[in-house]
Amino acid sequence: MSDDYGFGDGHDGDREAHGRQEEERTFAALPPARGSAFARTWWGLAWLKALEDTALDGQQLKQGRRQARAGAVGAVSVRPGRITTVVKDRDGSSYRSDVLLQELSEDDWDRLLDLAVESAGHIAALLDHEMPPHLVEDAAAAGLELLPGIGDLEPECGCEAWDHCPHTTALCYQVARLLDEDPFVLLLMRGRGERALVDALQERSAARAATATAPGTRSSAEEAAAEGVPAEEAFAARDILPPLPAPPVLPAAPGGPPSLDTEAEPAPGLDPAALEFLAADAAARAHRMLAEALGPGHGRSWRPEPSLTPAQDAVRMAALGTPPSWVAARLAEGAGRRTAGLGPATRAWRFGGAAALSVLDEEWTPGPEVLDRARAVLAEAWEDAERPVLRQSGAARWTVVGEEAQLRLGEDGRWWPFRKERGAWVPAGPADQDPAAALAGLAAREA
């Protein structure tokens, strides 16, 4: 096999063992991986997680990662249950290093192949050298673990370390690059090479198709399922179905973002600190959505959140708290505002989200009927002795004469209070259907 990484050509060596065909593939030494991640795909990252969860010494991991990044790992041999290479140290000494992974049994492979042929998407993904996540999930549910977990990667090294040493660690990091390009590398370690696996999938798919189309081959249960289930039977089954599991417990607070401070330099244009900020924001939103989902009446009142423009989302994130100055500057730029203008925008967001932000930034022109109705609402909102003197100062804005207060009518018919600060009108409270209540809330806050 060859590709952009300069892999050497794979070769098959067939021999019988435990009733199945074995293969061995050898990959040429890879070039140094300076400044790039060892894995991009979800299955490559899962391989590295198994390594990092298994190794007891973090320093050994770091040293092995540096050696793999520097190109100290030689050609890699992959065969069922084992990967092998030679790793060179800085002093010129070399060590043969092996990592062992448990093979699947013949029965395990039979079950896995049956799962794979149940979906044409599984086969298409495998043939496209991708690992379909649903196949991995279905296999795990059937007791078949394709991806390694804690303790599954067993090290053997000529340096005689009893745990993962820098040499076996470097091998695992290098193999993550191979897995990114070809998940069949993992399947070979589990006991089946690409050629044997593809042949088996094609045979089972053809047999399955022939059986499905043959007349009289469906069982009575399958025939009934094809015709559907009577409604009264489905309704009666509610009393024998198992109860739903208990809902999850809401964590006390959102989880913290992962630390992205690594030895590798970030790719051009990527800011790790900014990514950590975005991760924290995502965790906070997920926590809030879970709290809403677990709240009473969620199924009756839940509505999907409206999509936001990039500028609105920048204001939303700035309104979460008090971001560092450099974050605030980036968010102001994303919102199309100066940093000083971000404060009124975040205040509006806290009072009423995108609707309040629109009232702050935009002035709409009500039609004659809407305007007449608004004037009637203003006339009836106060008793004569309490009514403030209002001067219309815009198409949908009324300023309180003699005070630094203003009411704005939103397109949804609600009234928003504003206060003048340093010569500019800024949001001063949430909206209300009653203009008198909106203005009273402003006065109460000032007191």
Backbone torsions as a table, in degrees:
resi	resn	phi	psi	omega
1	MET	NA	142.2	176.4
2	SER	-135.0	151.8	178.5
3	ASP	-162.9	-168.9	-175.4
4	ASP	-63.7	-20.6	179.6
5	TYR	-82.2	-7.9	-179.2
6	GLY	79.5	33.1	179.0
7	PHE	-65.6	146.5	175.6
8	GLY	-76.4	165.7	-179.9
9	ASP	-69.7	134.2	175.9
10	GLY	-76.8	151.3	175.6
11	HIS	-138.0	144.5	-175.4
12	ASP	-99.5	131.6	173.1
13	GLY	-121.1	109.0	-172.9
14	ASP	-91.6	134.8	171.9
15	ARG	-156.9	152.2	-178.8
16	GLU	-88.4	131.5	174.0
17	ALA	-155.8	125.2	-178.5
18	HIS	55.7	34.0	174.4
19	GLY	72.3	21.4	178.8
20	ARG	-141.4	160.9	-176.4
21	GLN	-87.0	130.9	177.2
22	GLU	-104.9	153.8	176.4
23	GLU	-137.2	163.2	173.9
24	GLU	-138.2	135.8	177.8
25	ARG	-126.4	141.0	179.9
26	THR	-120.3	131.5	-178.8
27	PHE	-114.0	132.0	180.0
28	ALA	-62.5	156.3	178.5
29	ALA	-56.3	138.6	-178.4
30	LEU	-88.7	153.1	175.9
31	PRO	-69.4	163.0	177.9
32	PRO	-55.6	148.5	-177.4
33	ALA	-110.0	50.4	-175.5
34	ARG	-68.5	129.5	173.5
35	GLY	73.7	11.5	179.7
36	SER	-130.7	157.2	-179.7
37	ALA	-75.6	152.9	179.4
38	PHE	-78.1	-22.6	-178.7
39	ALA	-142.2	141.8	176.3
40	ARG	-117.8	-33.9	-177.2
41	THR	-79.7	159.8	-177.9
42	TRP	-66.7	-32.1	-179.9
43	TRP	-76.7	-32.2	174.6
44	GLY	-65.9	-39.8	177.4
45	LEU	-66.4	-35.8	177.8
46	ALA	-65.2	-36.8	175.7
47	TRP	-60.9	-46.8	-179.6
48	LEU	-66.2	-35.3	178.6
49	LYS	-63.8	-38.7	177.5
50	ALA	-61.8	-40.8	177.4
51	LEU	-64.0	-50.1	-174.5
52	GLU	-68.7	-29.5	176.4
53	ASP	-76.5	-25.0	-176.8
54	THR	-84.8	-43.1	-175.0
55	ALA	-64.5	137.0	-177.7
56	LEU	-89.7	-22.0	-173.3
57	ASP	-114.3	110.5	-179.8
58	GLY	-64.8	-29.7	178.7
59	GLN	-66.2	-37.7	177.2
60	GLN	-63.0	-38.9	177.3
61	LEU	-61.6	-46.6	-179.0
62	LYS	-62.9	-42.2	-179.2
63	GLN	-66.6	-41.8	177.8
64	GLY	-64.8	-37.5	177.4
65	ARG	-63.6	-40.2	178.0
66	ARG	-64.1	-41.4	-179.5
67	GLN	-65.7	-41.3	177.9
68	ALA	-64.7	-40.1	-179.7
69	ARG	-65.4	-32.7	-178.0
70	ALA	-82.0	-5.3	178.8
71	GLY	85.4	27.9	-178.3
72	ALA	-84.0	-4.3	-177.7
73	VAL	-92.4	127.8	179.9
74	GLY	-80.4	-161.6	177.9
75	ALA	-59.2	142.8	-176.6
76	VAL	-109.9	126.2	175.6
77	SER	-101.0	129.8	-179.3
78	VAL	-120.7	127.2	175.7
79	ARG	-148.4	168.6	-176.8
80	PRO	-52.8	123.6	175.3
81	GLY	81.5	-2.3	-172.6
82	ARG	-157.7	142.6	167.6
83	ILE	-124.3	143.9	-172.6
84	THR	-139.1	144.6	173.5
85	THR	-157.7	178.7	171.8
86	VAL	-120.8	128.3	-178.3
87	VAL	-113.8	132.5	179.8
88	LYS	-99.4	134.0	173.7
89	ASP	-85.9	170.9	-179.3
90	ARG	-63.9	-28.9	-178.4
91	ASP	-81.4	3.6	177.9
92	GLY	94.2	-10.1	178.9
93	SER	-73.3	149.6	-177.7
94	SER	-123.8	146.6	-179.6
95	TYR	-135.6	131.6	171.0
96	ARG	-75.1	131.1	-178.2
97	SER	-128.6	136.0	178.7
98	ASP	-127.3	148.0	170.4
99	VAL	-129.3	128.1	-175.8
100	LEU	-103.4	143.9	178.0
101	LEU	-136.9	133.4	-176.5
102	GLN	-60.4	131.7	176.8
103	GLU	-81.2	156.1	172.9
104	LEU	-82.2	147.5	178.1
105	SER	-78.3	170.9	177.8
106	GLU	-61.0	-40.7	177.5
107	ASP	-63.4	-40.1	178.0
108	ASP	-60.3	-43.5	-179.4
109	TRP	-66.4	-37.7	177.3
110	ASP	-59.8	-45.4	179.9
111	ARG	-66.3	-39.9	-179.5
112	LEU	-65.3	-42.3	178.8
113	LEU	-64.0	-37.7	177.0
114	ASP	-62.7	-40.2	178.0
115	LEU	-65.6	-40.6	-176.2
116	ALA	-65.2	-40.7	-175.9
117	VAL	-78.4	-7.5	177.2
118	GLU	-69.3	-19.6	-178.6
119	SER	-132.2	124.9	176.5
120	ALA	-63.3	-28.2	179.1
121	GLY	-65.5	-35.1	177.6
122	HIS	-61.4	-47.4	-177.6
123	ILE	-66.0	-42.5	-179.6
124	ALA	-62.1	-40.3	179.8
125	ALA	-65.6	-43.6	179.5
126	LEU	-62.9	-42.7	179.6
127	LEU	-67.2	-23.2	176.0
128	ASP	-90.4	12.2	178.1
129	HIS	60.0	46.2	172.7
130	GLU	-127.7	151.1	179.3
131	MET	-99.2	107.4	-178.0
132	PRO	-67.4	123.3	-176.7
133	PRO	-62.6	-33.8	-178.9
134	HIS	-67.6	-32.0	176.5
135	LEU	-65.6	-42.3	178.7
136	VAL	-63.6	-41.6	179.6
137	GLU	-65.9	-44.0	179.8
138	ASP	-64.3	-38.7	178.6
139	ALA	-64.4	-43.3	179.2
140	ALA	-61.7	-39.2	178.6
141	ALA	-64.7	-26.9	178.1
142	ALA	-91.3	7.6	177.7
143	GLY	86.4	16.3	-179.7
144	LEU	-112.9	116.5	-179.9
145	GLU	-99.8	109.0	177.1
146	LEU	-79.6	-48.4	180.0
147	LEU	-83.0	144.1	-179.5
148	PRO	-71.9	154.6	174.9
149	GLY	-121.9	-163.8	-178.3
150	ILE	-61.3	127.5	176.6
151	GLY	83.2	-1.7	-178.0
152	ASP	-80.4	-22.5	-179.2
153	LEU	-95.5	101.2	-174.3
154	GLU	-95.4	122.1	-174.8
155	PRO	-89.5	147.5	169.2
156	GLU	-140.9	124.9	-176.0
157	CYS	-141.2	148.6	178.1
158	GLY	-67.1	-14.9	176.6
159	CYS	-78.2	-5.6	175.0
160	GLU	67.8	24.8	173.1
161	ALA	-71.3	144.8	-177.7
162	TRP	-87.9	-17.1	177.7
163	ASP	-118.2	-175.6	174.6
164	HIS	-60.1	123.1	178.1
165	CYS	-102.9	176.9	178.0
166	PRO	-58.2	-28.8	-176.2
167	HIS	-73.6	-48.5	178.4
168	THR	-69.0	-32.0	176.5
169	THR	-64.8	-44.8	178.5
170	ALA	-60.6	-39.6	177.4
171	LEU	-60.7	-45.2	-178.8
172	CYS	-64.5	-40.2	177.6
173	TYR	-63.6	-38.3	179.6
174	GLN	-68.9	-38.1	179.3
175	VAL	-66.0	-28.9	176.1
176	ALA	-58.8	-34.9	177.3
177	ARG	-67.9	-37.7	176.5
178	LEU	-65.7	-42.9	-179.8
179	LEU	-62.7	-36.7	178.4
180	ASP	-55.5	-40.3	-176.6
181	GLU	-82.9	-27.2	-171.6
182	ASP	-155.5	102.0	178.8
183	PRO	-66.7	-14.0	176.2
184	PHE	-63.4	-18.7	174.6
185	VAL	-61.9	-42.8	178.0
186	LEU	-66.8	-42.1	-179.2
187	LEU	-65.7	-33.1	175.2
188	LEU	-65.3	-41.9	176.7
189	MET	-61.0	-32.3	179.0
190	ARG	-79.5	-7.8	171.6
191	GLY	127.2	-7.4	-179.6
192	ARG	-130.5	130.8	175.7
193	GLY	-81.4	169.2	-174.9
194	GLU	-61.3	-45.4	-175.6
195	ARG	-63.1	-48.6	-179.1
196	ALA	-64.3	-37.2	-177.8
197	LEU	-70.2	-44.5	179.5
198	VAL	-63.8	-41.6	178.0
199	ASP	-59.6	-44.1	-179.4
200	ALA	-65.2	-40.2	178.7
201	LEU	-63.9	-42.3	179.9
202	GLN	-64.9	-41.2	178.9
203	GLU	-62.9	-44.9	-178.2
204	ARG	-69.7	-36.3	178.5
205	SER	-64.6	-43.1	178.6
206	ALA	-63.8	-43.3	179.3
207	ALA	-64.4	-39.0	-179.8
208	ARG	-65.7	-42.2	179.9
209	ALA	-65.3	-41.2	-179.8
210	ALA	-64.6	-40.4	-179.9
211	THR	-66.7	-39.6	-176.7
212	ALA	-66.9	-30.2	-176.9
213	THR	-95.1	-11.2	-178.8
214	ALA	-69.4	136.1	-179.7
215	PRO	-67.6	140.5	174.8
216	GLY	73.6	15.4	-177.0
217	THR	-94.4	-13.4	-179.2
218	ARG	-81.0	139.6	177.6
219	SER	-73.2	168.6	178.7
220	SER	-63.2	-35.6	178.7
221	ALA	-65.5	-40.5	178.8
222	GLU	-67.1	-38.4	177.5
223	GLU	-62.2	-41.6	-179.9
224	ALA	-66.1	-39.3	179.5
225	ALA	-64.7	-36.1	179.7
226	ALA	-66.3	-31.9	-179.1
227	GLU	-83.0	-14.5	-179.5
228	GLY	98.6	178.1	-178.8
229	VAL	-118.5	131.8	177.7
230	PRO	-58.1	144.5	-176.0
231	ALA	-60.7	-39.0	-177.6
232	GLU	-66.0	-32.7	177.7
233	GLU	-68.9	-43.3	179.2
234	ALA	-62.5	-39.0	-179.8
235	PHE	-69.3	-37.4	179.8
236	ALA	-68.2	-26.6	-177.1
237	ALA	-71.5	-9.5	-177.2
238	ARG	-62.1	-26.4	-176.9
239	ASP	-80.8	-12.9	-178.5
240	ILE	-111.4	-4.4	178.7
241	LEU	-73.1	146.6	177.9
242	PRO	-67.0	152.0	-179.8
243	PRO	-68.0	156.1	176.3
244	LEU	-68.0	148.6	177.1
245	PRO	-65.3	157.4	178.2
246	ALA	-64.3	144.2	179.0
247	PRO	-65.2	154.4	179.4
248	PRO	-67.2	157.5	177.9
249	VAL	-84.4	132.1	179.9
250	LEU	-70.9	123.0	176.0
251	PRO	-60.4	153.5	-178.9
252	ALA	-64.6	-29.9	-177.8
253	ALA	-152.9	160.2	176.7
254	PRO	-62.6	151.7	175.9
255	GLY	-70.5	155.6	179.2
256	GLY	-79.7	153.5	179.2
257	PRO	-72.9	154.7	177.0
258	PRO	-70.3	152.8	175.9
259	SER	-81.9	127.8	-180.0
260	LEU	-104.8	17.9	179.1
261	ASP	-83.8	95.5	-178.1
262	THR	-119.5	173.8	179.7
263	GLU	-71.0	-28.5	-176.6
264	ALA	-75.6	140.5	175.3
265	GLU	-71.2	138.1	179.7
266	PRO	-66.8	155.4	176.9
267	ALA	-64.3	152.1	179.5
268	PRO	-55.3	133.4	179.1
269	GLY	89.1	-5.6	179.1
270	LEU	-102.9	131.3	178.8
271	ASP	-113.7	105.2	-177.5
272	PRO	-56.4	-39.1	-179.9
273	ALA	-64.3	-38.5	177.7
274	ALA	-66.2	-38.1	177.7
275	LEU	-65.4	-37.8	177.1
276	GLU	-63.6	-39.3	177.8
277	PHE	-62.3	-43.7	179.1
278	LEU	-65.4	-37.7	177.9
279	ALA	-64.2	-40.2	177.4
280	ALA	-63.7	-39.8	177.8
281	ASP	-63.7	-43.1	179.2
282	ALA	-62.5	-40.2	178.7
283	ALA	-64.2	-40.7	179.7
284	ALA	-65.0	-40.9	178.9
285	ARG	-67.0	-41.3	179.0
286	ALA	-62.7	-40.3	178.8
287	HIS	-63.4	-42.2	179.6
288	ARG	-66.2	-42.0	179.3
289	MET	-64.4	-37.6	177.4
290	LEU	-66.7	-39.8	178.1
291	ALA	-61.6	-40.9	178.6
292	GLU	-67.2	-39.9	-178.5
293	ALA	-66.1	-33.0	-179.2
294	LEU	-86.3	-7.5	-178.8
295	GLY	-74.2	161.0	-179.9
296	PRO	-66.2	141.0	176.3
297	GLY	72.4	18.5	-176.5
298	HIS	-61.9	-42.9	-176.7
299	GLY	-62.5	-27.0	-177.9
300	ARG	-88.2	-31.3	-171.5
301	SER	-106.9	-9.9	-173.6
302	TRP	-67.5	137.5	173.7
303	ARG	-135.2	142.1	178.2
304	PRO	-63.0	145.8	178.6
305	GLU	-69.3	138.7	177.6
306	PRO	-67.4	148.4	178.0
307	SER	-71.8	147.2	-177.8
308	LEU	-111.9	152.0	171.1
309	THR	-76.3	161.0	176.7
310	PRO	-55.2	-38.2	179.9
311	ALA	-66.2	-42.2	178.0
312	GLN	-64.8	-40.4	-178.9
313	ASP	-66.6	-34.1	176.7
314	ALA	-63.3	-41.4	177.4
315	VAL	-65.4	-41.8	179.5
316	ARG	-57.4	-45.7	-179.0
317	MET	-66.9	-37.5	178.9
318	ALA	-66.3	-26.9	-177.8
319	ALA	-81.0	-5.1	-176.8
320	LEU	-67.9	-28.3	-177.1
321	GLY	-173.9	-138.8	176.8
322	THR	-118.3	89.4	-176.8
323	PRO	-70.0	155.1	175.1
324	PRO	-55.8	158.1	-174.1
325	SER	-58.3	-39.4	-177.8
326	TRP	-69.6	-32.1	176.2
327	VAL	-70.1	-43.0	179.0
328	ALA	-59.7	-39.3	179.2
329	ALA	-64.9	-41.4	178.8
330	ARG	-65.4	-41.3	-179.5
331	LEU	-67.9	-38.8	177.4
332	ALA	-61.3	-41.3	177.8
333	GLU	-63.1	-42.7	179.0
334	GLY	-66.6	-28.1	179.5
335	ALA	-86.0	-3.7	-178.8
336	GLY	71.7	33.3	-177.7
337	ARG	-130.9	161.2	167.3
338	ARG	-75.9	157.4	-178.3
339	THR	-57.0	-38.6	-180.0
340	ALA	-65.7	-28.1	-179.9
341	GLY	-83.2	-3.8	-179.5
342	LEU	-74.9	-30.3	-178.5
343	GLY	-59.7	-54.5	177.1
344	PRO	-59.2	-34.6	-179.8
345	ALA	-67.1	-44.2	179.3
346	THR	-67.0	-34.1	176.9
347	ARG	-64.0	-42.7	177.7
348	ALA	-60.9	-41.9	-178.3
349	TRP	-62.7	-40.9	-179.7
350	ARG	-65.2	-30.2	-179.8
351	PHE	-79.9	-30.3	-174.7
352	GLY	-167.2	21.1	174.6
353	GLY	64.1	-144.9	-175.0
354	ALA	-63.6	-34.1	179.9
355	ALA	-63.8	-44.1	179.1
356	ALA	-66.6	-36.2	178.7
357	LEU	-64.7	-38.3	177.8
358	SER	-65.3	-39.5	178.3
359	VAL	-65.1	-35.3	178.3
360	LEU	-68.3	-44.2	-169.2
361	ASP	-90.8	-29.1	-170.4
362	GLU	-121.7	145.7	174.7
363	GLU	-117.4	116.6	-178.7
364	TRP	-98.7	163.4	-177.6
365	THR	-113.7	107.3	179.4
366	PRO	-68.3	151.9	173.9
367	GLY	-72.9	169.5	-176.8
368	PRO	-57.1	-41.5	-178.5
369	GLU	-66.8	-42.3	179.4
370	VAL	-64.8	-40.3	-178.7
371	LEU	-66.8	-41.6	178.0
372	ASP	-63.0	-40.8	179.8
373	ARG	-66.1	-38.2	178.7
374	ALA	-64.3	-41.4	179.2
375	ARG	-65.7	-35.8	177.8
376	ALA	-67.3	-39.5	177.8
377	VAL	-63.4	-41.5	178.7
378	LEU	-65.0	-36.4	-178.6
379	ALA	-70.1	-29.8	-176.3
380	GLU	-97.8	-3.8	-173.5
381	ALA	-74.8	-24.6	-176.9
382	TRP	-126.2	154.4	166.8
383	GLU	-68.9	157.2	-174.7
384	ASP	-56.2	-39.8	-176.0
385	ALA	-74.3	-17.0	-175.1
386	GLU	-106.9	-9.4	-174.2
387	ARG	-67.3	124.2	175.7
388	PRO	-73.3	160.0	176.6
389	VAL	-84.7	118.1	-176.7
390	LEU	-111.2	135.8	176.5
391	ARG	-119.2	123.5	179.0
392	GLN	-68.2	120.1	-175.6
393	SER	-118.9	19.5	178.9
394	GLY	179.2	176.9	-177.1
395	ALA	-61.5	-33.9	-179.4
396	ALA	-138.0	36.7	-177.6
397	ARG	-134.1	137.6	178.0
398	TRP	-129.9	124.3	-179.0
399	THR	-100.0	138.9	177.4
400	VAL	-78.0	118.4	-177.1
401	VAL	-65.1	130.8	178.0
402	GLY	83.2	0.6	179.2
403	GLU	-132.6	158.4	178.4
404	GLU	-89.4	54.9	-176.0
405	ALA	-136.2	150.9	-177.2
406	GLN	-150.4	147.9	173.2
407	LEU	-114.2	135.6	177.4
408	ARG	-123.1	135.2	179.7
409	LEU	-92.3	122.3	176.9
410	GLY	-83.6	164.1	-178.8
411	GLU	-66.6	-17.1	178.3
412	ASP	-89.9	5.4	177.9
413	GLY	88.0	2.3	178.3
414	ARG	-92.5	156.5	-177.8
415	TRP	-106.2	133.0	-177.0
416	TRP	-115.4	127.6	178.3
417	PRO	-84.6	140.4	176.4
418	PHE	-129.8	153.7	178.0
419	ARG	-129.1	144.5	178.2
420	LYS	-88.6	124.9	177.6
421	GLU	-131.3	124.0	179.2
422	ARG	52.7	40.4	175.0
423	GLY	81.9	4.2	-178.7
424	ALA	-128.2	144.5	177.8
425	TRP	-82.6	128.4	-177.9
426	VAL	-128.9	152.6	178.9
427	PRO	-60.0	141.4	-176.5
428	ALA	-128.1	6.1	179.3
429	GLY	169.7	173.2	178.6
430	PRO	-74.1	166.7	-178.9
431	ALA	-79.5	160.9	177.0
432	ASP	-149.0	148.8	176.0
433	GLN	-68.4	-22.9	-178.5
434	ASP	-102.7	116.6	-179.9
435	PRO	-61.7	-32.3	179.3
436	ALA	-66.3	-40.4	178.3
437	ALA	-66.9	-40.5	178.5
438	ALA	-61.8	-43.0	-179.3
439	LEU	-72.5	-34.4	177.8
440	ALA	-65.9	-37.0	177.4
441	GLY	-63.3	-36.0	176.5
442	LEU	-64.9	-45.6	-179.6
443	ALA	-63.3	-37.6	179.6
444	ALA	-64.3	-39.5	179.3
445	ARG	-68.4	-35.6	178.3
446	GLU	-67.8	-35.5	178.4
447	ALA	-69.1	NA	NA
